[in-house]
Amino acid sequence: MIAHLKGVLAETGADHAIVEVGGVGYLVGASSRTLAGLGAIGEACLLHTEMLVGEDFIRLVGFASLAERDWFRLLTGVQGVGARVALAILSVLEPAELSRAVSAQDKAMVARANGVGPKLAERIVRELKDKVGGMALGPAAAVQAVPTGAGADAASALLNLGFRPAEAAAAVQAAEDELGPGATLDALVRLALRKAAK
């Protein structure tokens, strides 16, 4: 199992990159978001990877972050979502946005990806709703998704009240967006509770 590649970016394409590690070029499929963040040809890069093995292929898929890789695993666990569709979703939604979409059951947001129709988008948000509190999206990730100190405290308060990490992060983020950066902890918690209850 190859967990990550650290080397030199040798080439990029529409849906892949070639990373040279110790004289060997690894072809790695990736989302357009990951490819855009790799840097220039000839520069050092790091990709977290997932190895896909089938009857007639072995393929590497690369990710800019562990959160993106974990979302890829969650997405490909949904019936009808293969590697190509999962990468299309990750090309249009970063992990925090995807977490909010699933928590809010916002199938329209997921359907923005190429190859994802309304029925598949509905299946994705429905099946993943109870899984977004898993290892990749635990309490630490929920708190990190909210940048300010008051936001982190508000997310922690919601977690202590029994909300799932993704729900807490999404509600606090929505409250922060509405109230602005100078919001007090009390105001954030009150509004986040109202948003999470919807």
PAMARLO-5022 format. One record per residue (C-alpha): residue number from 1; residue in three letters; x, y, z. Coordinates in steps of 0.2 Angstrom, whole numbers. Each point is the difference from the previous one (the first is absolute). Layout:
<rec><num>NUM</num><residuo>ALA</residuo><east>X</east><north>Y</north><up>Z</up></rec>
...
This chain:
<rec><num>1</num><residuo>MET</residuo><east>0</east><north>0</north><up>0</up></rec>
<rec><num>2</num><residuo>ILE</residuo><east>7</east><north>17</north><up>-5</up></rec>
<rec><num>3</num><residuo>ALA</residuo><east>-6</east><north>13</north><up>13</up></rec>
<rec><num>4</num><residuo>HIS</residuo><east>8</east><north>16</north><up>-8</up></rec>
<rec><num>5</num><residuo>LEU</residuo><east>12</east><north>5</north><up>-13</up></rec>
<rec><num>6</num><residuo>LYS</residuo><east>14</east><north>14</north><up>4</up></rec>
<rec><num>7</num><residuo>GLY</residuo><east>10</east><north>4</north><up>-15</up></rec>
<rec><num>8</num><residuo>VAL</residuo><east>1</east><north>12</north><up>-15</up></rec>
<rec><num>9</num><residuo>LEU</residuo><east>-15</east><north>5</north><up>-11</up></rec>
<rec><num>10</num><residuo>ALA</residuo><east>5</east><north>-7</north><up>-17</up></rec>
<rec><num>11</num><residuo>GLU</residuo><east>-16</east><north>3</north><up>-10</up></rec>
<rec><num>12</num><residuo>THR</residuo><east>-19</east><north>5</north><up>2</up></rec>
<rec><num>13</num><residuo>GLY</residuo><east>-15</east><north>-4</north><up>-11</up></rec>
<rec><num>14</num><residuo>ALA</residuo><east>-18</east><north>3</north><up>1</up></rec>
<rec><num>15</num><residuo>ASP</residuo><east>-3</east><north>-13</north><up>13</up></rec>
<rec><num>16</num><residuo>HIS</residuo><east>17</east><north>-6</north><up>5</up></rec>
<rec><num>17</num><residuo>ALA</residuo><east>18</east><north>4</north><up>5</up></rec>
<rec><num>18</num><residuo>ILE</residuo><east>16</east><north>-9</north><up>-1</up></rec>
<rec><num>19</num><residuo>VAL</residuo><east>11</east><north>1</north><up>15</up></rec>
<rec><num>20</num><residuo>GLU</residuo><east>18</east><north>-6</north><up>-1</up></rec>
<rec><num>21</num><residuo>VAL</residuo><east>6</east><north>-9</north><up>16</up></rec>
<rec><num>22</num><residuo>GLY</residuo><east>18</east><north>-7</north><up>0</up></rec>
<rec><num>23</num><residuo>GLY</residuo><east>0</east><north>-1</north><up>-19</up></rec>
<rec><num>24</num><residuo>VAL</residuo><east>-17</east><north>-8</north><up>-2</up></rec>
<rec><num>25</num><residuo>GLY</residuo><east>-15</east><north>10</north><up>-7</up></rec>
<rec><num>26</num><residuo>TYR</residuo><east>-16</east><north>-4</north><up>8</up></rec>
<rec><num>27</num><residuo>LEU</residuo><east>-16</east><north>4</north><up>-10</up></rec>
<rec><num>28</num><residuo>VAL</residuo><east>-13</east><north>6</north><up>13</up></rec>
<rec><num>29</num><residuo>GLY</residuo><east>-18</east><north>5</north><up>-4</up></rec>
<rec><num>30</num><residuo>ALA</residuo><east>-6</east><north>15</north><up>10</up></rec>
<rec><num>31</num><residuo>SER</residuo><east>-14</east><north>13</north><up>1</up></rec>
<rec><num>32</num><residuo>SER</residuo><east>2</east><north>16</north><up>-9</up></rec>
<rec><num>33</num><residuo>ARG</residuo><east>1</east><north>9</north><up>17</up></rec>
<rec><num>34</num><residuo>THR</residuo><east>15</east><north>-11</north><up>5</up></rec>
<rec><num>35</num><residuo>LEU</residuo><east>9</east><north>2</north><up>-17</up></rec>
<rec><num>36</num><residuo>ALA</residuo><east>-2</east><north>19</north><up>1</up></rec>
<rec><num>37</num><residuo>GLY</residuo><east>8</east><north>0</north><up>17</up></rec>
<rec><num>38</num><residuo>LEU</residuo><east>15</east><north>-10</north><up>-5</up></rec>
<rec><num>39</num><residuo>GLY</residuo><east>12</east><north>14</north><up>-6</up></rec>
<rec><num>40</num><residuo>ALA</residuo><east>11</east><north>1</north><up>-15</up></rec>
<rec><num>41</num><residuo>ILE</residuo><east>8</east><north>-14</north><up>-9</up></rec>
<rec><num>42</num><residuo>GLY</residuo><east>17</east><north>-4</north><up>7</up></rec>
<rec><num>43</num><residuo>GLU</residuo><east>-5</east><north>5</north><up>18</up></rec>
<rec><num>44</num><residuo>ALA</residuo><east>-1</east><north>-11</north><up>15</up></rec>
<rec><num>45</num><residuo>CYS</residuo><east>-17</east><north>-6</north><up>4</up></rec>
<rec><num>46</num><residuo>LEU</residuo><east>-9</east><north>-12</north><up>12</up></rec>
<rec><num>47</num><residuo>LEU</residuo><east>-16</east><north>-10</north><up>-4</up></rec>
<rec><num>48</num><residuo>HIS</residuo><east>-10</east><north>-11</north><up>12</up></rec>
<rec><num>49</num><residuo>THR</residuo><east>-5</east><north>-15</north><up>-10</up></rec>
<rec><num>50</num><residuo>GLU</residuo><east>-13</east><north>-14</north><up>-1</up></rec>
<rec><num>51</num><residuo>MET</residuo><east>4</east><north>-16</north><up>-10</up></rec>
<rec><num>52</num><residuo>LEU</residuo><east>-14</east><north>-7</north><up>-10</up></rec>
<rec><num>53</num><residuo>VAL</residuo><east>2</east><north>-18</north><up>-5</up></rec>
<rec><num>54</num><residuo>GLY</residuo><east>-12</east><north>-9</north><up>-12</up></rec>
<rec><num>55</num><residuo>GLU</residuo><east>0</east><north>-16</north><up>-10</up></rec>
<rec><num>56</num><residuo>ASP</residuo><east>10</east><north>9</north><up>-15</up></rec>
<rec><num>57</num><residuo>PHE</residuo><east>7</east><north>15</north><up>8</up></rec>
<rec><num>58</num><residuo>ILE</residuo><east>10</east><north>8</north><up>14</up></rec>
<rec><num>59</num><residuo>ARG</residuo><east>-2</east><north>19</north><up>1</up></rec>
<rec><num>60</num><residuo>LEU</residuo><east>6</east><north>14</north><up>12</up></rec>
<rec><num>61</num><residuo>VAL</residuo><east>-11</east><north>14</north><up>4</up></rec>
<rec><num>62</num><residuo>GLY</residuo><east>8</east><north>16</north><up>9</up></rec>
<rec><num>63</num><residuo>PHE</residuo><east>-7</east><north>13</north><up>12</up></rec>
<rec><num>64</num><residuo>ALA</residuo><east>6</east><north>16</north><up>6</up></rec>
<rec><num>65</num><residuo>SER</residuo><east>-6</east><north>-4</north><up>18</up></rec>
<rec><num>66</num><residuo>LEU</residuo><east>-4</east><north>-14</north><up>11</up></rec>
<rec><num>67</num><residuo>ALA</residuo><east>-18</east><north>7</north><up>1</up></rec>
<rec><num>68</num><residuo>GLU</residuo><east>-2</east><north>-1</north><up>-18</up></rec>
<rec><num>69</num><residuo>ARG</residuo><east>6</east><north>-18</north><up>-1</up></rec>
<rec><num>70</num><residuo>ASP</residuo><east>-12</east><north>-5</north><up>14</up></rec>
<rec><num>71</num><residuo>TRP</residuo><east>-14</east><north>8</north><up>-9</up></rec>
<rec><num>72</num><residuo>PHE</residuo><east>5</east><north>-10</north><up>-16</up></rec>
<rec><num>73</num><residuo>ARG</residuo><east>-2</east><north>-16</north><up>11</up></rec>
<rec><num>74</num><residuo>LEU</residuo><east>-17</east><north>5</north><up>6</up></rec>
<rec><num>75</num><residuo>LEU</residuo><east>-6</east><north>5</north><up>-17</up></rec>
<rec><num>76</num><residuo>THR</residuo><east>6</east><north>-16</north><up>-9</up></rec>
<rec><num>77</num><residuo>GLY</residuo><east>-9</east><north>-10</north><up>14</up></rec>
<rec><num>78</num><residuo>VAL</residuo><east>-17</east><north>7</north><up>-7</up></rec>
<rec><num>79</num><residuo>GLN</residuo><east>-8</east><north>-12</north><up>-13</up></rec>
<rec><num>80</num><residuo>GLY</residuo><east>2</east><north>8</north><up>-17</up></rec>
<rec><num>81</num><residuo>VAL</residuo><east>15</east><north>11</north><up>4</up></rec>
<rec><num>82</num><residuo>GLY</residuo><east>16</east><north>-6</north><up>-8</up></rec>
<rec><num>83</num><residuo>ALA</residuo><east>17</east><north>9</north><up>1</up></rec>
<rec><num>84</num><residuo>ARG</residuo><east>-3</east><north>11</north><up>-15</up></rec>
<rec><num>85</num><residuo>VAL</residuo><east>-17</east><north>7</north><up>8</up></rec>
<rec><num>86</num><residuo>ALA</residuo><east>8</east><north>2</north><up>17</up></rec>
<rec><num>87</num><residuo>LEU</residuo><east>14</east><north>10</north><up>-8</up></rec>
<rec><num>88</num><residuo>ALA</residuo><east>-12</east><north>11</north><up>-9</up></rec>
<rec><num>89</num><residuo>ILE</residuo><east>-9</east><north>4</north><up>16</up></rec>
<rec><num>90</num><residuo>LEU</residuo><east>16</east><north>4</north><up>8</up></rec>
<rec><num>91</num><residuo>SER</residuo><east>5</east><north>11</north><up>-14</up></rec>
<rec><num>92</num><residuo>VAL</residuo><east>-15</east><north>11</north><up>3</up></rec>
<rec><num>93</num><residuo>LEU</residuo><east>-2</east><north>-1</north><up>19</up></rec>
<rec><num>94</num><residuo>GLU</residuo><east>14</east><north>0</north><up>13</up></rec>
<rec><num>95</num><residuo>PRO</residuo><east>-2</east><north>-11</north><up>15</up></rec>
<rec><num>96</num><residuo>ALA</residuo><east>-7</east><north>13</north><up>12</up></rec>
<rec><num>97</num><residuo>GLU</residuo><east>-13</east><north>5</north><up>-14</up></rec>
<rec><num>98</num><residuo>LEU</residuo><east>-4</east><north>-18</north><up>-3</up></rec>
<rec><num>99</num><residuo>SER</residuo><east>-3</east><north>-3</north><up>19</up></rec>
<rec><num>100</num><residuo>ARG</residuo><east>-12</east><north>15</north><up>1</up></rec>
<rec><num>101</num><residuo>ALA</residuo><east>-9</east><north>-7</north><up>-15</up></rec>
<rec><num>102</num><residuo>VAL</residuo><east>-2</east><north>-17</north><up>7</up></rec>
<rec><num>103</num><residuo>SER</residuo><east>-5</east><north>7</north><up>17</up></rec>
<rec><num>104</num><residuo>ALA</residuo><east>-13</east><north>11</north><up>-7</up></rec>
<rec><num>105</num><residuo>GLN</residuo><east>-6</east><north>-13</north><up>-12</up></rec>
<rec><num>106</num><residuo>ASP</residuo><east>4</east><north>12</north><up>-15</up></rec>
<rec><num>107</num><residuo>LYS</residuo><east>-1</east><north>-11</north><up>-15</up></rec>
<rec><num>108</num><residuo>ALA</residuo><east>0</east><north>14</north><up>-12</up></rec>
<rec><num>109</num><residuo>MET</residuo><east>17</east><north>5</north><up>6</up></rec>
<rec><num>110</num><residuo>VAL</residuo><east>7</east><north>-18</north><up>-3</up></rec>
<rec><num>111</num><residuo>ALA</residuo><east>-9</east><north>-1</north><up>-17</up></rec>
<rec><num>112</num><residuo>ARG</residuo><east>11</east><north>15</north><up>-6</up></rec>
<rec><num>113</num><residuo>ALA</residuo><east>14</east><north>-13</north><up>-4</up></rec>
<rec><num>114</num><residuo>ASN</residuo><east>1</east><north>-8</north><up>-17</up></rec>
<rec><num>115</num><residuo>GLY</residuo><east>-8</east><north>-17</north><up>-1</up></rec>
<rec><num>116</num><residuo>VAL</residuo><east>-11</east><north>2</north><up>15</up></rec>
<rec><num>117</num><residuo>GLY</residuo><east>-19</east><north>1</north><up>-3</up></rec>
<rec><num>118</num><residuo>PRO</residuo><east>-13</east><north>4</north><up>12</up></rec>
<rec><num>119</num><residuo>LYS</residuo><east>-3</east><north>-18</north><up>6</up></rec>
<rec><num>120</num><residuo>LEU</residuo><east>18</east><north>-4</north><up>3</up></rec>
<rec><num>121</num><residuo>ALA</residuo><east>2</east><north>17</north><up>9</up></rec>
<rec><num>122</num><residuo>GLU</residuo><east>-14</east><north>-5</north><up>11</up></rec>
<rec><num>123</num><residuo>ARG</residuo><east>7</east><north>-17</north><up>4</up></rec>
<rec><num>124</num><residuo>ILE</residuo><east>17</east><north>7</north><up>4</up></rec>
<rec><num>125</num><residuo>VAL</residuo><east>-7</east><north>13</north><up>13</up></rec>
<rec><num>126</num><residuo>ARG</residuo><east>-12</east><north>-13</north><up>7</up></rec>
<rec><num>127</num><residuo>GLU</residuo><east>13</east><north>-14</north><up>2</up></rec>
<rec><num>128</num><residuo>LEU</residuo><east>14</east><north>11</north><up>6</up></rec>
<rec><num>129</num><residuo>LYS</residuo><east>-10</east><north>10</north><up>13</up></rec>
<rec><num>130</num><residuo>ASP</residuo><east>3</east><north>-12</north><up>14</up></rec>
<rec><num>131</num><residuo>LYS</residuo><east>18</east><north>-3</north><up>-5</up></rec>
<rec><num>132</num><residuo>VAL</residuo><east>7</east><north>18</north><up>0</up></rec>
<rec><num>133</num><residuo>GLY</residuo><east>4</east><north>-2</north><up>19</up></rec>
<rec><num>134</num><residuo>GLY</residuo><east>13</east><north>-13</north><up>-4</up></rec>
<rec><num>135</num><residuo>MET</residuo><east>19</east><north>0</north><up>2</up></rec>
<rec><num>136</num><residuo>ALA</residuo><east>4</east><north>12</north><up>-13</up></rec>
<rec><num>137</num><residuo>LEU</residuo><east>-13</east><north>13</north><up>6</up></rec>
<rec><num>138</num><residuo>GLY</residuo><east>1</east><north>-2</north><up>18</up></rec>
<rec><num>139</num><residuo>PRO</residuo><east>-1</east><north>14</north><up>13</up></rec>
<rec><num>140</num><residuo>ALA</residuo><east>17</east><north>7</north><up>-4</up></rec>
<rec><num>141</num><residuo>ALA</residuo><east>-5</east><north>2</north><up>-18</up></rec>
<rec><num>142</num><residuo>ALA</residuo><east>-16</east><north>8</north><up>5</up></rec>
<rec><num>143</num><residuo>VAL</residuo><east>9</east><north>13</north><up>10</up></rec>
<rec><num>144</num><residuo>GLN</residuo><east>13</east><north>3</north><up>-13</up></rec>
<rec><num>145</num><residuo>ALA</residuo><east>-13</east><north>3</north><up>-13</up></rec>
<rec><num>146</num><residuo>VAL</residuo><east>-4</east><north>16</north><up>10</up></rec>
<rec><num>147</num><residuo>PRO</residuo><east>15</east><north>12</north><up>1</up></rec>
<rec><num>148</num><residuo>THR</residuo><east>-4</east><north>12</north><up>14</up></rec>
<rec><num>149</num><residuo>GLY</residuo><east>2</east><north>-4</north><up>19</up></rec>
<rec><num>150</num><residuo>ALA</residuo><east>-19</east><north>4</north><up>3</up></rec>
<rec><num>151</num><residuo>GLY</residuo><east>-5</east><north>-11</north><up>-15</up></rec>
<rec><num>152</num><residuo>ALA</residuo><east>11</east><north>-14</north><up>7</up></rec>
<rec><num>153</num><residuo>ASP</residuo><east>-8</east><north>2</north><up>17</up></rec>
<rec><num>154</num><residuo>ALA</residuo><east>-17</east><north>0</north><up>-7</up></rec>
<rec><num>155</num><residuo>ALA</residuo><east>3</east><north>-16</north><up>-10</up></rec>
<rec><num>156</num><residuo>SER</residuo><east>6</east><north>-8</north><up>15</up></rec>
<rec><num>157</num><residuo>ALA</residuo><east>-16</east><north>5</north><up>10</up></rec>
<rec><num>158</num><residuo>LEU</residuo><east>-10</east><north>-8</north><up>-14</up></rec>
<rec><num>159</num><residuo>LEU</residuo><east>10</east><north>-16</north><up>1</up></rec>
<rec><num>160</num><residuo>ASN</residuo><east>-3</east><north>0</north><up>19</up></rec>
<rec><num>161</num><residuo>LEU</residuo><east>-18</east><north>1</north><up>-3</up></rec>
<rec><num>162</num><residuo>GLY</residuo><east>0</east><north>-16</north><up>-11</up></rec>
<rec><num>163</num><residuo>PHE</residuo><east>1</east><north>7</north><up>-18</up></rec>
<rec><num>164</num><residuo>ARG</residuo><east>10</east><north>-9</north><up>-12</up></rec>
<rec><num>165</num><residuo>PRO</residuo><east>17</east><north>8</north><up>-5</up></rec>
<rec><num>166</num><residuo>ALA</residuo><east>-5</east><north>5</north><up>-18</up></rec>
<rec><num>167</num><residuo>GLU</residuo><east>-17</east><north>7</north><up>6</up></rec>
<rec><num>168</num><residuo>ALA</residuo><east>9</east><north>10</north><up>14</up></rec>
<rec><num>169</num><residuo>ALA</residuo><east>13</east><north>7</north><up>-13</up></rec>
<rec><num>170</num><residuo>ALA</residuo><east>-13</east><north>4</north><up>-13</up></rec>
<rec><num>171</num><residuo>ALA</residuo><east>-12</east><north>9</north><up>12</up></rec>
<rec><num>172</num><residuo>VAL</residuo><east>14</east><north>10</north><up>8</up></rec>
<rec><num>173</num><residuo>GLN</residuo><east>7</east><north>5</north><up>-17</up></rec>
<rec><num>174</num><residuo>ALA</residuo><east>-17</east><north>5</north><up>-6</up></rec>
<rec><num>175</num><residuo>ALA</residuo><east>-2</east><north>10</north><up>16</up></rec>
<rec><num>176</num><residuo>GLU</residuo><east>17</east><north>8</north><up>-2</up></rec>
<rec><num>177</num><residuo>ASP</residuo><east>-4</east><north>5</north><up>-18</up></rec>
<rec><num>178</num><residuo>GLU</residuo><east>-16</east><north>9</north><up>6</up></rec>
<rec><num>179</num><residuo>LEU</residuo><east>7</east><north>8</north><up>15</up></rec>
<rec><num>180</num><residuo>GLY</residuo><east>17</east><north>5</north><up>-6</up></rec>
<rec><num>181</num><residuo>PRO</residuo><east>17</east><north>-2</north><up>7</up></rec>
<rec><num>182</num><residuo>GLY</residuo><east>-3</east><north>10</north><up>16</up></rec>
<rec><num>183</num><residuo>ALA</residuo><east>-14</east><north>-11</north><up>7</up></rec>
<rec><num>184</num><residuo>THR</residuo><east>0</east><north>-5</north><up>18</up></rec>
<rec><num>185</num><residuo>LEU</residuo><east>0</east><north>-18</north><up>6</up></rec>
<rec><num>186</num><residuo>ASP</residuo><east>-18</east><north>2</north><up>7</up></rec>
<rec><num>187</num><residuo>ALA</residuo><east>-7</east><north>7</north><up>-17</up></rec>
<rec><num>188</num><residuo>LEU</residuo><east>9</east><north>-13</north><up>-10</up></rec>
<rec><num>189</num><residuo>VAL</residuo><east>-7</east><north>-15</north><up>11</up></rec>
<rec><num>190</num><residuo>ARG</residuo><east>-18</east><north>7</north><up>0</up></rec>
<rec><num>191</num><residuo>LEU</residuo><east>0</east><north>2</north><up>-19</up></rec>
<rec><num>192</num><residuo>ALA</residuo><east>9</east><north>-16</north><up>-4</up></rec>
<rec><num>193</num><residuo>LEU</residuo><east>-13</east><north>-9</north><up>11</up></rec>
<rec><num>194</num><residuo>ARG</residuo><east>-14</east><north>8</north><up>-10</up></rec>
<rec><num>195</num><residuo>LYS</residuo><east>9</east><north>-5</north><up>-17</up></rec>
<rec><num>196</num><residuo>ALA</residuo><east>3</east><north>-18</north><up>6</up></rec>
<rec><num>197</num><residuo>ALA</residuo><east>-18</east><north>-2</north><up>5</up></rec>
<rec><num>198</num><residuo>LYS</residuo><east>-6</east><north>4</north><up>-18</up></rec>
